[in-house]
Amino acid sequence: MSVLTLVFLLQALDSPLAPPAAPTHDATIACVIARLKPFASPYGIQQAWPKMHYWPRELQQSLGTPLSDMGHVADGYQQFLHVDTRARAVYVVEQGGFAGTFKVYGPLPLPRCAPAAETPPL
């Protein structure tokens, strides 16, 4: 190992690690989260949403955007969103429980949210 390589490694170890990049939350993702979050909980999805046996391969490569977590429930569920804007579809992946279940709900229609300027005041 050369001296230059050793100096580079020591500098890398001494510098603080950069935090992982946060998922991008554009207006569409924020809209989907606002609409679907009331239906997701540590106790699972309680809606009669369609379940899929197979889902688009391009969406399987990422974890997705967190919708809810397991909370303080030992055998709770967590849900993740996958939004396909081209197909105007939303998929909700649910994982958890003692048995480690894995369910995919969808395709659900992509909700439309009014821009903030058009939203009536509360």
C-alpha positions in Angstrom: 0.0 0.0 0.0 1.4 3.3 -1.0 1.7 6.3 1.3 -0.7 8.3 -0.8 -3.3 5.5 -0.5 -2.8 5.3 3.3 -3.2 9.1 3.7 -6.4 9.0 1.6 -7.8 6.1 3.8 -7.0 8.0 7.0 -8.7 11.1 5.7 -11.8 9.2 4.7 -12.0 7.5 8.1 -11.5 10.9 9.9 -14.2 12.7 7.9 -17.9 12.4 9.1 -20.1 10.3 6.9 -22.7 12.0 4.8 -26.3 11.1 5.8 -28.1 8.9 3.3 -30.1 10.8 0.7 -33.7 11.3 1.7 -36.4 10.1 -0.8 -37.7 12.8 -3.0 -41.1 13.9 -1.8 -42.7 15.9 -4.7 -46.3 17.0 -4.7 -47.6 13.8 -6.1 -46.0 11.6 -3.4 -47.2 14.0 -0.7 -50.7 13.9 -2.1 -50.7 10.0 -2.1 -49.3 9.9 1.4 -52.0 12.3 2.6 -54.8 10.3 1.0 -53.6 6.8 2.0 -52.0 7.3 5.4 -55.4 7.1 7.3 -55.8 3.5 6.0 -52.3 2.2 7.0 -51.5 1.3 10.6 -49.4 -1.2 12.6 -52.4 -3.5 12.5 -52.4 -3.8 8.7 -54.5 -2.5 5.9 -58.2 -2.9 6.8 -59.5 -1.8 3.4 -60.9 -4.0 0.6 -58.1 -3.0 -1.8 -57.1 -5.4 -4.6 -54.2 -7.7 -3.7 -51.6 -8.6 -6.3 -49.7 -11.8 -6.7 -47.1 -10.2 -9.0 -46.3 -6.6 -9.4 -44.2 -4.5 -11.9 -40.5 -5.6 -11.8 -39.2 -2.0 -12.0 -40.9 -1.3 -8.7 -39.4 -4.3 -7.0 -35.9 -2.8 -7.0 -36.5 -0.2 -4.3 -37.9 -0.2 -0.8 -40.4 2.6 -1.6 -41.6 5.6 0.3 -42.6 4.8 3.9 -46.3 5.2 4.6 -46.4 3.9 8.2 -44.2 1.9 10.6 -44.8 -0.8 13.1 -45.1 1.6 16.0 -44.9 -0.1 19.4 -46.7 -3.3 18.2 -44.4 -6.3 18.5 -45.9 -8.1 15.5 -47.0 -4.9 13.6 -46.9 -4.2 10.0 -45.2 -1.4 8.0 -46.4 -0.1 4.6 -44.4 1.4 1.7 -45.6 3.3 -1.3 -44.6 2.8 -4.9 -46.1 5.3 -7.3 -46.1 4.8 -11.0 -46.9 8.2 -12.5 -46.8 6.9 -16.1 -49.5 4.3 -15.4 -51.2 6.6 -12.8 -51.2 3.8 -10.3 -50.2 3.3 -6.7 -49.0 0.1 -5.0 -48.8 -0.3 -1.3 -46.4 -3.0 0.0 -47.2 -4.3 3.5 -44.6 -6.3 5.5 -44.4 -7.5 9.0 -46.1 -9.7 11.6 -44.5 -12.6 13.4 -44.7 -14.8 10.4 -43.1 -12.1 8.2 -46.0 -11.7 5.7 -45.6 -9.7 2.5 -48.6 -8.3 0.6 -48.9 -6.0 -2.3 -52.1 -4.0 -2.7 -52.9 -2.3 -6.1 -53.0 -1.0 -8.5 -54.8 1.8 -6.8 -55.8 4.9 -8.8 -53.4 7.8 -8.4 -55.3 10.5 -6.4 -55.5 14.0 -7.6 -54.9 16.8 -5.1 -55.6 20.4 -5.6 -52.6 22.7 -5.6 -52.1 24.6 -2.3 -53.3 27.9 -3.9 -56.7 26.2 -4.8 -57.2 24.5 -1.5 -60.0 26.1 0.5 -59.0 27.4 4.0 -60.0 25.3 7.0 
